[in-house]
Amino acid sequence: MVTRSLGDRFFSSSGVTAEPEIKEIELNPENSRLVIACDGVWDVLGDQEVLDLIEDEPDDTKAAEAIKLKAFQSESPDNISVIVVTLGS
């Protein structure tokens, strides 16, 4: 939707905006990974489900692939993009 909100006049009057949703959170030692994903993931998978899915996968790329596949199998109606980052000390 971001590209459409920037370039499609049809969406400019429908409440779609180019303004990003930004959240700041403080990470702590319990946070081991960061999952960045678009609506295509979060529309069909919950936070805990995603965490459980990648809990035993040490490779970030394979973890992202597992999330993408699960969202696809869950028939997500939206684009599916995922990035997984291991937070290290």
ROSE-4610 file (N, C-alpha, C; in Angstrom, 1 decimal, always signed):
// ROSE-4610
residu = [M/M/M/V/V/V/T/T/T/R/R/R/S/S/S/L/L/L/G/G/G/D/D/D/R/R/R/F/F/F/F/F/F/S/S/S/S/S/S/S/S/S/G/G/G/V/V/V/T/T/T/A/A/A/E/E/E/P/P/P/E/E/E/I/I/I/K/K/K/E/E/E/I/I/I/E/E/E/L/L/L/N/N/N/P/P/P/E/E/E/N/N/N/S/S/S/R/R/R/L/L/L/V/V/V/I/I/I/A/A/A/C/C/C/D/D/D/G/G/G/V/V/V/W/W/W/D/D/D/V/V/V/L/L/L/G/G/G/D/D/D/Q/Q/Q/E/E/E/V/V/V/L/L/L/D/D/D/L/L/L/I/I/I/E/E/E/D/D/D/E/E/E/P/P/P/D/D/D/D/D/D/T/T/T/K/K/K/A/A/A/A/A/A/E/E/E/A/A/A/I/I/I/K/K/K/L/L/L/K/K/K/A/A/A/F/F/F/Q/Q/Q/S/S/S/E/E/E/S/S/S/P/P/P/D/D/D/N/N/N/I/I/I/S/S/S/V/V/V/I/I/I/V/V/V/V/V/V/T/T/T/L/L/L/G/G/G/S/S/S]
num = [1/1/1/2/2/2/3/3/3/4/4/4/5/5/5/6/6/6/7/7/7/8/8/8/9/9/9/10/10/10/11/11/11/12/12/12/13/13/13/14/14/14/15/15/15/16/16/16/17/17/17/18/18/18/19/19/19/20/20/20/21/21/21/22/22/22/23/23/23/24/24/24/25/25/25/26/26/26/27/27/27/28/28/28/29/29/29/30/30/30/31/31/31/32/32/32/33/33/33/34/34/34/35/35/35/36/36/36/37/37/37/38/38/38/39/39/39/40/40/40/41/41/41/42/42/42/43/43/43/44/44/44/45/45/45/46/46/46/47/47/47/48/48/48/49/49/49/50/50/50/51/51/51/52/52/52/53/53/53/54/54/54/55/55/55/56/56/56/57/57/57/58/58/58/59/59/59/60/60/60/61/61/61/62/62/62/63/63/63/64/64/64/65/65/65/66/66/66/67/67/67/68/68/68/69/69/69/70/70/70/71/71/71/72/72/72/73/73/73/74/74/74/75/75/75/76/76/76/77/77/77/78/78/78/79/79/79/80/80/80/81/81/81/82/82/82/83/83/83/84/84/84/85/85/85/86/86/86/87/87/87/88/88/88/89/89/89]
x = [+0.8/+0.0/+0.8/+2.1/+2.9/+3.1/+3.5/+3.7/+2.4/+1.3/+0.0/-0.3/-0.1/-0.4/+0.5/+1.6/+2.5/+2.2/+1.7/+1.5/+0.2/-0.8/-2.1/-3.1/-3.6/-4.6/-5.9/-6.2/-7.4/-7.4/-6.2/-6.0/-5.8/-5.4/-5.0/-6.3/-7.5/-8.7/-9.3/-8.7/-9.4/-8.8/-8.0/-7.4/-6.1/-5.6/-4.3/-3.2/-2.2/-1.2/+0.2/+1.1/+2.5/+3.2/+2.5/+3.1/+3.3/+4.5/+4.8/+4.3/+4.0/+3.7/+5.0/+5.4/+6.7/+6.5/+7.2/+7.1/+8.6/+8.8/+10.1/+9.9/+10.7/+10.7/+12.1/+12.2/+13.5/+13.8/+14.9/+15.2/+15.9/+15.7/+16.4/+17.1/+17.9/+18.6/+17.7/+16.4/+15.5/+15.2/+15.4/+15.1/+16.2/+16.0/+17.0/+16.9/+15.7/+15.5/+14.5/+14.7/+13.8/+13.1/+11.8/+11.1/+10.4/+10.8/+10.2/+9.4/+8.1/+7.3/+6.1/+5.6/+4.5/+3.2/+2.1/+0.7/+0.4/+1.0/+0.8/+1.1/+2.0/+2.3/+1.4/+1.3/+0.5/-1.0/-1.5/-2.9/-3.3/-2.3/-2.7/-1.9/-0.9/-0.1/+0.0/-0.1/+0.1/+1.5/+1.9/+3.2/+3.8/+3.0/+3.5/+3.7/+2.8/+2.9/+4.2/+4.5/+5.8/+7.0/+7.0/+8.1/+8.2/+7.1/+7.2/+7.7/+7.3/+7.7/+9.2/+9.9/+11.3/+12.2/+11.6/+12.3/+13.6/+13.4/+14.5/+15.3/+15.1/+15.9/+16.9/+18.2/+19.2/+19.6/+19.3/+19.6/+18.5/+18.9/+17.9/+17.2/+17.9/+17.3/+16.3/+16.6/+15.7/+14.5/+14.7/+13.6/+12.6/+13.2/+12.3/+11.6/+12.2/+11.6/+10.5/+10.7/+9.6/+8.4/+8.6/+7.5/+6.7/+7.5/+6.9/+6.0/+6.6/+5.9/+4.6/+4.7/+3.5/+2.4/+2.8/+1.8/+1.2/+2.0/+1.5/+0.5/+0.9/+0.0/-1.3/-1.2/-2.4/-3.2/-2.9/-3.6/-3.7/-2.6/-2.5/-3.0/-3.9/-4.4/-3.5/-2.4/-1.6/-0.1/+0.7/+2.1/+2.7/+3.7/+4.4/+5.9/+6.4/+7.8/+8.2/+9.4/+9.9/+11.4/+11.8/+13.2/+13.4/+14.3/+14.6/+16.0/+16.3/+17.6/+17.9/+19.0/+19.4/+20.1/+19.6/+20.2/+21.3/+22.5/+23.6/+24.2/+25.0/+25.6/+27.1]
y = [-1.2/+0.0/+1.3/+1.2/+2.4/+3.0/+2.1/+2.6/+3.2/+2.5/+3.0/+4.4/+4.5/+5.7/+6.9/+6.6/+7.6/+8.0/+7.0/+7.3/+7.0/+6.6/+6.3/+7.3/+8.2/+9.2/+8.6/+7.4/+6.8/+6.6/+6.2/+5.9/+7.2/+8.3/+9.5/+10.1/+9.8/+10.3/+9.3/+8.1/+7.0/+6.8/+7.7/+7.6/+6.9/+6.4/+5.8/+6.9/+6.8/+7.8/+7.3/+8.2/+7.8/+7.9/+8.4/+8.5/+7.1/+6.8/+5.5/+5.4/+4.2/+4.0/+3.7/+4.5/+4.3/+4.0/+3.0/+2.7/+2.6/+3.1/+3.0/+2.1/+1.1/+0.2/+0.0/-0.2/-0.4/-1.9/-2.3/-3.8/-4.1/-5.4/-5.8/-7.1/-7.7/-8.9/-10.1/-10.1/-11.2/-11.2/-10.0/-9.9/-10.5/-11.6/-12.2/-12.0/-11.7/-11.5/-10.4/-9.9/-8.8/-9.4/-9.3/-9.8/-8.5/-8.2/-7.1/-7.7/-7.5/-8.1/-7.2/-7.4/-6.5/-7.2/-6.5/-6.9/-8.3/-8.8/-10.1/-11.2/-10.9/-11.8/-11.6/-10.4/-10.1/-10.2/-10.2/-10.5/-11.9/-12.8/-14.2/-14.9/-14.3/-14.9/-13.9/-14.5/-13.7/-13.6/-12.7/-12.5/-13.8/-14.4/-15.6/-16.8/-16.9/-17.9/-17.8/-16.5/-16.3/-16.7/-16.3/-16.6/-18.1/-18.8/-20.2/-20.9/-20.4/-20.9/-20.9/-19.8/-19.7/-19.9/-20.3/-20.5/-21.4/-22.5/-23.5/-23.3/-22.3/-22.1/-21.0/-21.3/-20.4/-19.5/-19.9/-19.1/-18.1/-16.8/-15.8/-15.9/-16.3/-16.4/-17.6/-18.7/-19.8/-19.5/-18.7/-18.3/-17.4/-16.5/-15.6/-16.4/-17.4/-18.2/-19.1/-19.5/-20.3/-19.4/-18.2/-17.3/-17.0/-16.7/-16.5/-17.6/-18.8/-20.0/-20.2/-20.1/-20.2/-19.2/-18.0/-16.9/-17.3/-17.8/-18.2/-19.4/-20.4/-21.5/-21.1/-20.1/-19.6/-18.7/-18.6/-17.9/-16.4/-15.8/-14.4/-13.7/-12.7/-12.0/-10.8/-10.6/-9.4/-9.8/-8.9/-9.1/-9.7/-10.6/-11.2/-10.9/-10.1/-9.7/-9.9/-10.5/-10.8/-10.6/-10.0/-9.9/-10.3/-11.2/-11.7/-11.3/-10.7/-10.2/-10.7/-11.5/-11.9/-10.7/-10.4/-9.4/-10.0/-9.4/-10.0/-9.1/-9.6/-8.8/-8.6]
z = [+0.0/+0.0/+0.0/+0.5/+0.6/-0.8/-1.8/-3.1/-3.7/-3.5/-4.0/-3.3/-2.0/-1.4/-1.9/-2.4/-2.9/-4.3/-5.1/-6.5/-7.1/-6.4/-6.9/-6.4/-7.2/-6.8/-6.2/-6.7/-6.2/-4.7/-4.2/-2.8/-1.9/-2.6/-1.8/-1.1/-1.6/-0.9/+0.0/+0.1/+0.9/+2.3/+2.7/+4.1/+4.1/+3.0/+2.9/+2.9/+3.7/+3.8/+3.6/+3.3/+3.1/+4.5/+5.5/+6.8/+7.4/+7.8/+8.4/+9.8/+10.3/+11.7/+12.3/+13.3/+14.0/+15.4/+15.9/+17.3/+17.8/+19.0/+19.7/+20.9/+21.0/+22.1/+22.7/+23.9/+24.5/+24.6/+24.0/+24.0/+25.3/+25.7/+26.9/+26.6/+27.6/+27.3/+26.9/+27.3/+26.9/+25.4/+24.7/+23.3/+22.5/+21.8/+21.1/+19.6/+19.1/+17.6/+17.4/+16.2/+15.7/+14.4/+14.4/+13.1/+12.6/+11.4/+10.6/+9.5/+9.5/+8.4/+8.1/+6.9/+6.4/+6.8/+6.4/+6.8/+6.3/+5.2/+4.7/+5.7/+6.6/+7.7/+8.9/+9.4/+10.6/+10.4/+9.2/+8.9/+9.3/+9.2/+9.4/+10.5/+11.0/+12.1/+13.3/+14.5/+15.7/+16.1/+17.0/+17.5/+18.0/+18.9/+19.6/+18.6/+17.7/+16.6/+15.8/+15.5/+14.7/+15.6/+16.9/+17.7/+17.9/+18.1/+18.3/+17.0/+15.9/+14.6/+14.4/+14.8/+14.6/+15.8/+16.9/+18.1/+18.0/+17.3/+17.2/+15.9/+15.1/+13.9/+14.1/+14.2/+14.4/+13.2/+12.0/+10.8/+10.5/+10.5/+10.2/+8.9/+7.8/+6.5/+6.5/+7.1/+7.2/+8.0/+9.1/+9.9/+9.2/+8.4/+7.6/+6.5/+6.0/+5.0/+5.6/+6.8/+7.5/+7.8/+8.2/+8.4/+7.1/+6.1/+4.8/+4.3/+4.4/+4.0/+4.8/+6.1/+7.0/+6.6/+6.4/+6.0/+4.7/+3.7/+2.4/+2.6/+3.4/+3.6/+4.4/+5.1/+5.8/+4.9/+3.6/+2.6/+2.9/+3.2/+3.4/+2.1/+2.3/+1.1/+0.7/+1.3/+1.1/+0.7/+0.4/+0.1/+1.4/+1.2/+2.3/+2.2/+3.1/+3.2/+4.6/+4.9/+6.2/+6.3/+7.4/+7.7/+9.2/+9.4/+10.8/+11.1/+12.3/+12.7/+14.1/+14.2/+15.5/+16.2/+17.4/+18.2/+19.1/+18.9/+19.6/+20.7/+21.5/+22.5/+22.2]
